[in-house]
Amino acid sequence: MVSTYFIDKDPLCNGMHVIHSASCKSLCGSNAPQELGEHDDWKEALKEAEKTHEQVVGCFWCCPEAIRR
């Protein structure tokens, strides 16, 4: 299912940038999210994010599979 994904512009203290789906409840509290566009799944969104960010991880709440990759 296609969803819009976002990435936090500012990294966490460990240098990781977090990706979120548009439906993520923690997105509204995230730090200045940047839209990554529409993707079929978090894997595609992660690839898009890695084009501009060296360290990327999925949100614990909406992309938990991306944390364990």
Buried (B, 14 or more C-beta within 10 A) or exposed (E): EEBBBBBBEEBEEEEBBBBBBEEBEEBEEBEEBEEBEEBEBBBBBBEBBBEEBEEBBBBEEBBEEBEEE
